Amino acid sequence: MKILAFAASNSKKSINKQLVSFASTRLTQLKTDSTVDLLDINDYEMPIYSMDREQETGIPQLAHDFLAKIKSADLVMISFAEHNGNYSAAYKNLFDWCSRAEQKLFQDTNVILMATSPGGRGGKSVLEIAEAATPRFGANVLASLSVPSFYDNFDSEKQVISNEDLLNELDRILKLA
Protein backbone atom coordinates (compact mmCIF):
# COMPACT_ATOMS: atom_id res chain seq x y z
CA MET A 1 0.00 0.00 0.00
CA LYS A 2 1.30 3.44 -0.91
CA ILE A 3 0.49 6.05 1.73
CA LEU A 4 0.59 9.78 1.09
CA ALA A 5 0.77 11.70 4.38
CA PHE A 6 0.97 15.41 5.11
CA ALA A 7 0.07 18.09 7.60
CA ALA A 8 -2.27 20.79 6.35
CA SER A 9 0.08 23.31 7.93
CA ASN A 10 3.03 25.35 6.75
CA SER A 11 4.65 25.55 10.19
CA LYS A 12 8.20 24.22 10.28
CA LYS A 13 7.49 22.91 13.81
CA SER A 14 4.01 21.63 13.02
CA ILE A 15 2.46 19.44 15.69
CA ASN A 16 0.14 18.14 12.97
CA LYS A 17 3.14 16.98 10.97
CA GLN A 18 4.39 15.15 14.07
CA LEU A 19 0.99 13.48 14.43
CA VAL A 20 0.61 12.43 10.79
CA SER A 21 4.21 11.25 10.65
CA PHE A 22 3.68 9.06 13.72
CA ALA A 23 0.35 7.71 12.42
CA SER A 24 1.70 6.88 8.96
CA THR A 25 4.77 5.19 10.41
CA ARG A 26 2.56 3.18 12.76
CA LEU A 27 0.46 2.09 9.79
CA THR A 28 3.56 0.76 8.04
CA GLN A 29 4.25 -1.32 11.15
CA LEU A 30 0.73 -2.79 10.98
CA LYS A 31 0.82 -3.27 7.21
CA THR A 32 4.39 -4.17 6.43
CA ASP A 33 3.87 -3.99 2.67
CA SER A 34 3.23 -0.23 2.98
CA THR A 35 5.41 2.73 2.11
CA VAL A 36 4.96 6.35 3.13
CA ASP A 37 5.51 9.51 1.14
CA LEU A 38 5.53 12.23 3.82
CA LEU A 39 5.01 15.58 2.10
CA ASP A 40 5.60 19.12 3.27
CA ILE A 41 3.01 21.45 1.75
CA ASN A 42 5.63 24.21 1.79
CA ASP A 43 7.02 22.42 -1.28
CA TYR A 44 3.73 23.25 -3.06
CA GLU A 45 3.51 26.95 -2.26
CA MET A 46 1.75 28.90 -5.01
CA PRO A 47 0.40 32.42 -5.49
CA ILE A 48 -2.88 33.11 -3.73
CA TYR A 49 -5.65 31.68 -5.86
CA SER A 50 -7.86 34.02 -7.85
CA MET A 51 -9.94 33.48 -10.97
CA ASP A 52 -8.13 36.39 -12.62
CA ARG A 53 -4.75 34.80 -11.96
CA GLU A 54 -5.98 31.43 -13.23
CA GLN A 55 -7.24 33.04 -16.46
CA GLU A 56 -4.00 34.99 -16.93
CA THR A 57 -1.43 32.30 -16.11
CA GLY A 58 -3.28 29.00 -15.87
CA ILE A 59 -3.03 26.47 -13.09
CA PRO A 60 0.50 26.19 -11.65
CA GLN A 61 2.46 23.01 -12.31
CA LEU A 62 2.79 22.51 -8.54
CA ALA A 63 -0.97 21.93 -8.32
CA HIS A 64 -0.70 19.24 -11.01
CA ASP A 65 2.30 17.73 -9.20
CA PHE A 66 0.35 17.55 -5.94
CA LEU A 67 -2.62 15.93 -7.68
CA ALA A 68 -0.27 13.34 -9.20
CA LYS A 69 0.89 12.46 -5.67
CA ILE A 70 -2.72 11.91 -4.60
CA LYS A 71 -3.45 9.87 -7.71
CA SER A 72 -0.50 7.56 -7.05
CA ALA A 73 -1.56 6.87 -3.43
CA ASP A 74 -3.73 4.08 -2.11
CA LEU A 75 -4.37 6.04 1.09
CA VAL A 76 -4.08 9.72 1.98
CA MET A 77 -3.54 10.75 5.60
CA ILE A 78 -3.99 14.43 6.49
CA SER A 79 -3.60 16.13 9.84
CA PHE A 80 -5.18 19.57 9.84
CA ALA A 81 -3.89 22.62 11.65
CA GLU A 82 -6.74 24.78 12.86
CA HIS A 83 -6.49 28.51 12.21
CA ASN A 84 -9.40 30.48 13.63
CA GLY A 85 -11.62 27.40 13.44
CA ASN A 86 -10.80 26.65 9.81
CA TYR A 87 -8.13 25.36 7.40
CA SER A 88 -4.73 27.01 7.44
CA ALA A 89 -4.32 29.56 4.62
CA ALA A 90 -1.48 27.47 3.16
CA TYR A 91 -3.65 24.35 2.85
CA LYS A 92 -6.71 26.27 1.65
CA ASN A 93 -4.69 27.84 -1.16
CA LEU A 94 -3.27 24.48 -2.24
CA PHE A 95 -6.76 22.99 -2.05
CA ASP A 96 -8.22 25.84 -4.13
CA TRP A 97 -5.65 25.50 -6.92
CA CYS A 98 -5.93 21.71 -7.01
CA SER A 99 -9.72 21.74 -7.08
CA ARG A 100 -9.59 24.04 -10.11
CA ALA A 101 -7.42 21.51 -11.94
CA GLU A 102 -9.56 18.55 -10.84
CA GLN A 103 -12.80 19.09 -8.91
CA LYS A 104 -12.67 15.56 -7.44
CA LEU A 105 -9.11 16.17 -6.33
CA PHE A 106 -9.01 13.19 -3.95
CA GLN A 107 -9.87 10.96 -6.93
CA ASP A 108 -11.91 8.38 -4.95
CA THR A 109 -8.90 7.65 -2.71
CA ASN A 110 -9.32 6.34 0.83
CA VAL A 111 -8.56 9.10 3.33
CA ILE A 112 -7.92 9.27 7.07
CA LEU A 113 -8.40 12.72 8.58
CA MET A 114 -6.76 13.93 11.78
CA ALA A 115 -6.27 17.15 13.68
CA THR A 116 -4.52 18.23 16.81
CA SER A 117 -3.95 21.44 18.71
CA PRO A 118 -2.53 22.50 22.06
CA GLY A 119 -6.10 23.14 23.27
CA GLY A 120 -8.73 20.82 24.64
CA ARG A 121 -10.79 20.64 21.44
CA GLY A 122 -7.92 19.20 19.39
CA GLY A 123 -8.78 20.95 16.15
CA LYS A 124 -12.35 19.61 16.14
CA SER A 125 -13.72 22.62 14.25
CA VAL A 126 -11.41 22.17 11.27
CA LEU A 127 -11.86 18.41 11.42
CA GLU A 128 -15.63 18.82 11.16
CA ILE A 129 -15.16 21.07 8.12
CA ALA A 130 -12.83 18.53 6.50
CA GLU A 131 -15.18 15.63 7.27
CA ALA A 132 -18.03 17.48 5.54
CA ALA A 133 -16.02 18.81 2.58
CA THR A 134 -13.59 16.09 1.52
CA PRO A 135 -16.22 13.58 0.31
CA ARG A 136 -17.56 16.24 -2.07
CA PHE A 137 -14.07 16.38 -3.56
CA GLY A 138 -13.73 12.65 -4.14
CA ALA A 139 -12.44 11.41 -0.79
CA ASN A 140 -13.57 8.11 0.65
CA VAL A 141 -13.21 9.06 4.33
CA LEU A 142 -12.45 5.94 6.35
CA ALA A 143 -12.24 7.66 9.74
CA SER A 144 -11.08 10.71 11.63
CA LEU A 145 -9.21 11.36 14.85
CA SER A 146 -8.89 14.46 17.00
CA VAL A 147 -5.99 14.60 19.45
CA PRO A 148 -6.73 17.26 22.08
CA SER A 149 -4.13 18.92 24.28
CA PHE A 150 -1.27 17.79 22.04
CA TYR A 151 1.52 18.41 24.54
CA ASP A 152 -0.29 16.35 27.21
CA ASN A 153 -1.08 13.44 24.87
CA PHE A 154 1.96 13.23 22.58
CA ASP A 155 5.54 12.67 23.63
CA SER A 156 7.46 14.98 21.28
CA GLU A 157 10.79 13.58 22.39
CA LYS A 158 9.84 9.98 21.52
CA GLN A 159 7.46 11.08 18.72
CA VAL A 160 4.58 8.88 19.94
CA ILE A 161 1.04 9.30 21.23
CA SER A 162 1.43 8.86 24.97
CA ASN A 163 -2.28 8.65 25.84
CA GLU A 164 -3.25 4.96 25.76
CA ASP A 165 -6.91 5.61 24.85
CA LEU A 166 -5.94 7.83 21.91
CA LEU A 167 -3.32 5.33 20.79
CA ASN A 168 -5.91 2.53 20.86
CA GLU A 169 -8.32 4.67 18.86
CA LEU A 170 -5.61 5.40 16.30
CA ASP A 171 -4.83 1.68 16.00
CA ARG A 172 -8.53 0.93 15.49
CA ILE A 173 -8.67 3.52 12.71
CA LEU A 174 -5.48 2.32 11.05
CA LYS A 175 -6.90 -1.21 10.81
CA LEU A 176 -9.59 0.21 8.50
CA ALA A 177 -6.97 1.13 5.92
C-alpha positions in Angstrom: 0.0 0.0 0.0 1.3 3.4 -0.9 0.5 6.1 1.7 0.6 9.8 1.1 0.8 11.7 4.4 1.0 15.4 5.1 0.1 18.1 7.6 -2.3 20.8 6.4 0.1 23.3 7.9 3.0 25.3 6.7 4.7 25.6 10.2 8.2 24.2 10.3 7.5 22.9 13.8 4.0 21.6 13.0 2.5 19.4 15.7 0.1 18.1 13.0 3.1 17.0 11.0 4.4 15.1 14.1 1.0 13.5 14.4 0.6 12.4 10.8 4.2 11.2 10.7 3.7 9.1 13.7 0.3 7.7 12.4 1.7 6.9 9.0 4.8 5.2 10.4 2.6 3.2 12.8 0.5 2.1 9.8 3.6 0.8 8.0 4.2 -1.3 11.2 0.7 -2.8 11.0 0.8 -3.3 7.2 4.4 -4.2 6.4 3.9 -4.0 2.7 3.2 -0.2 3.0 5.4 2.7 2.1 5.0 6.4 3.1 5.5 9.5 1.1 5.5 12.2 3.8 5.0 15.6 2.1 5.6 19.1 3.3 3.0 21.4 1.8 5.6 24.2 1.8 7.0 22.4 -1.3 3.7 23.2 -3.1 3.5 27.0 -2.3 1.7 28.9 -5.0 0.4 32.4 -5.5 -2.9 33.1 -3.7 -5.7 31.7 -5.9 -7.9 34.0 -7.9 -9.9 33.5 -11.0 -8.1 36.4 -12.6 -4.7 34.8 -12.0 -6.0 31.4 -13.2 -7.2 33.0 -16.5 -4.0 35.0 -16.9 -1.4 32.3 -16.1 -3.3 29.0 -15.9 -3.0 26.5 -13.1 0.5 26.2 -11.6 2.5 23.0 -12.3 2.8 22.5 -8.5 -1.0 21.9 -8.3 -0.7 19.2 -11.0 2.3 17.7 -9.2 0.3 17.5 -5.9 -2.6 15.9 -7.7 -0.3 13.3 -9.2 0.9 12.5 -5.7 -2.7 11.9 -4.6 -3.5 9.9 -7.7 -0.5 7.6 -7.0 -1.6 6.9 -3.4 -3.7 4.1 -2.1 -4.4 6.0 1.1 -4.1 9.7 2.0 -3.5 10.7 5.6 -4.0 14.4 6.5 -3.6 16.1 9.8 -5.2 19.6 9.8 -3.9 22.6 11.7 -6.7 24.8 12.9 -6.5 28.5 12.2 -9.4 30.5 13.6 -11.6 27.4 13.4 -10.8 26.6 9.8 -8.1 25.4 7.4 -4.7 27.0 7.4 -4.3 29.6 4.6 -1.5 27.5 3.2 -3.7 24.3 2.9 -6.7 26.3 1.7 -4.7 27.8 -1.2 -3.3 24.5 -2.2 -6.8 23.0 -2.1 -8.2 25.8 -4.1 -5.6 25.5 -6.9 -5.9 21.7 -7.0 -9.7 21.7 -7.1 -9.6 24.0 -10.1 -7.4 21.5 -11.9 -9.6 18.6 -10.8 -12.8 19.1 -8.9 -12.7 15.6 -7.4 -9.1 16.2 -6.3 -9.0 13.2 -4.0 -9.9 11.0 -6.9 -11.9 8.4 -5.0 -8.9 7.7 -2.7 -9.3 6.3 0.8 -8.6 9.1 3.3 -7.9 9.3 7.1 -8.4 12.7 8.6 -6.8 13.9 11.8 -6.3 17.1 13.7 -4.5 18.2 16.8 -4.0 21.4 18.7 -2.5 22.5 22.1 -6.1 23.1 23.3 -8.7 20.8 24.6 -10.8 20.6 21.4 -7.9 19.2 19.4 -8.8 20.9 16.1 -12.4 19.6 16.1 -13.7 22.6 14.3 -11.4 22.2 11.3 -11.9 18.4 11.4 -15.6 18.8 11.2 -15.2 21.1 8.1 -12.8 18.5 6.5 -15.2 15.6 7.3 -18.0 17.5 5.5 -16.0 18.8 2.6 -13.6 16.1 1.5 -16.2 13.6 0.3 -17.6 16.2 -2.1 -14.1 16.4 -3.6 -13.7 12.7 -4.1 -12.4 11.4 -0.8 -13.6 8.1 0.7 -13.2 9.1 4.3 -12.4 5.9 6.3 -12.2 7.7 9.7 -11.1 10.7 11.6 -9.2 11.4 14.8 -8.9 14.5 17.0 -6.0 14.6 19.5 -6.7 17.3 22.1 -4.1 18.9 24.3 -1.3 17.8 22.0 1.5 18.4 24.5 -0.3 16.4 27.2 -1.1 13.4 24.9 2.0 13.2 22.6 5.5 12.7 23.6 7.5 15.0 21.3 10.8 13.6 22.4 9.8 10.0 21.5 7.5 11.1 18.7 4.6 8.9 19.9 1.0 9.3 21.2 1.4 8.9 25.0 -2.3 8.6 25.8 -3.3 5.0 25.8 -6.9 5.6 24.9 -5.9 7.8 21.9 -3.3 5.3 20.8 -5.9 2.5 20.9 -8.3 4.7 18.9 -5.6 5.4 16.3 -4.8 1.7 16.0 -8.5 0.9 15.5 -8.7 3.5 12.7 -5.5 2.3 11.1 -6.9 -1.2 10.8 -9.6 0.2 8.5 -7.0 1.1 5.9 
